[in-house]
Amino acid sequence: MTAAQADLARARSEFREMPEGFKLDAPRVEDGAAIWRIARDSRTLDLNSSYSYLLWCRDFAATSVVARDAKGETAAFITGYIRPARPETLVVWQVAVDDAHRGRGLAAALLDGLAGRVAQEQGITRLETTISPDNTASNRLFASFAERHGASVEREVLFDAGLFPEEGHEPEVLHHIGPFAAPAKPVR
């Protein structure tokens, strides 16, 4: 085995498994209300309209993911889409975990599962997201994703605070992550 093959095998083995009692799943329209509630209750995300979450579950289910608990209820989500100008890039729009399920590594497992699935199905090798400077949890989540997968991270301000119509909005820093390797098999 060459050094490059060993690196690829290591990267493939480091996609996190779902915590016990949770299942990775594509969102369905019926998940829209729960996703909206989790986003609202996060107190960190910019809340979109409930209608937009329903549309997201319909139109972007292939590039988004939910975690279902043992009862089949939505416990966490990630919304994403393929960047039209860069079809090798998955843009992660929002990540949130229900309060009752935080602290179990669910966000990292969801991110690995989504990236692995979309890499296999659509050939992505890069990930982008924007994070405000004060969002420590998201900054750690994406930095640890890059580290687990041996991917580089480049950061630049995408939207300066002055572009937002409301006062007090922080700038949105774009994180370019990649390239990274897809897992050998889908993460469940």
N, C-alpha and C positions, 0 to 999 in steps of 0.2 A: 504494500500500500504506500503510495506516495504521500508526501507531507500535505499536499493539497487535498487528497482524498481523505486523509485523517482529519483535517480541518473541517471538511464538509460533513463527515460522519459525526464529529463532535457537535457541530452546529445543529444537525438534524436531531441529535439526541437531547438537546437542551430546550426544546419546546416544552413548556410546562404542561403537566397534566391537570385536568380539572380537579378541584378539591372534591373529596368524597361527598356524595349526596347531591352533586350538581351535574347537569348535562348541558353541553354546548349545543345550540340549536340556531337555525335561521329564524329571524323574527317573522311573525305573521301579523296581518292587519289587526287581529284581536289583541296583540301585545301593545298596540299604540298607546292606549290609555295608561297602562302600567309603566311604560317607558316615559311618558310625559310626567307621571307622578314621581318616578325615581329622579328624573332630571330636576323637577321642581324642588323636591326635598333635599337635593344635594347641596343647595345653597351656594354652589360655586359655578355652575353652568349658566350660560345665557339661555334662559328658557324660551323655546320656540312655541308656536301655537300648537294646541293639541292636534289640529288638522295636519300640521306638518309632520308630526310623528306617525300619524296614520299613513300619509303618503310615503314616508321613509320606509315603513314596513312593507308597503306594496312595491315601491319602485326600486329600492336599494337593498332588498333582503339578501341578495347574493354577495353583497360587500359589507354586511352588517351581521351582528351576532347578539344573541341573548344567552344568559345562563338561566336554566330552570332548576328550581329546587326539587326536593323529593316529591312534592305535591304537584309539580308541573307549573308552578307559579313563576313569573318573571322575577328574577332576583338581581339582575345586572344586565347592562347592555353596552354595546359599542356600535355607533353608527359610522359608516364610511362609504366612500365612493372611489371609483377609478378616476384619476385626474385626466380629463379629455386630452390635454396637450401632452401628457406623459403617461401612456397606457401601461407602463411598467410600475406605476406609482399608485399605491393605495393611500388615499387621504382619510385619516381618522378624524371625524367631525366631533363626536362626543363620546365620553366614557363615564359611566356612573354605576355605582353599586348601592343597592338598597341598604339603608342604615343597619338593618338587622343582620346583614351578611358581610359587613366590612371586617377587614383584618384576617381574612382567610386566604389571601392570594388570588382572589377571584378575578380582579382586573387584569393581572399579569397573565393568568391562564386564558382569559378571554382574548387578550391581545395576541398571544402566541397562537391560539386556535384559529382566530380570524385570519391572521397573516399567513399561517400555514395553509389554510383552506383556499384562500384567494390566490396564493402563490401557485398551488397545484392546479386550480381550475382556470385561472386567468393569466398566469405567468408573471405576476408582479415580483419584483426584486427589491423594491424600495418602498418606504413609508414616509408620509409627511403628516404633520399635525401642527396646530398652533396652540401655544400655551402662554397664558399671562405670567409675568415674572413672579407673582406672589403665589402661584399655584404649585406649592411644594410637592404635593402628592403626584400630580401629573408629570412634573419635571423628573421625579424619581422613577415613575413607571416607565417613561420612554427612554430614559438613560439606562435603566436596567435591561430593557428589551434590547437596546443596541449592544450593550455589553455581553448579554447572553448569546447573541448571534454574531459576535465579532464584526459588527457593522460600525462604520464611522457615523458621526453626528456633526452636522453643520447647522449653525443657528444664525438667523438674521431677522430683524424686525420686518414683518410682512405688512402689518397695519399699525401705523403710529396712533397713539391715543387721540390725537387731534382729528382723526378721520371719523371717529364715532360721534353720533349726534348727541349722546347723553354725556353729562359731565362725570368725571371720575373713572371712566373706563380705561383700564391699563392698555398698553400696547399689546398686540398679539405677536409673539415671537414664533417664526416658522422653524420647525425642526425637520431637517432632511436626514433621514436615516437609511443607510444602505451602502452597498448592496448587502443582502443577507440571503441565506440558503433556505429553501423550503424543507420541511420535515420529510422524512422518508415515507411516512404514512400520515393521514389526517389525524389531528389531535382531537379526542372526544372527551 
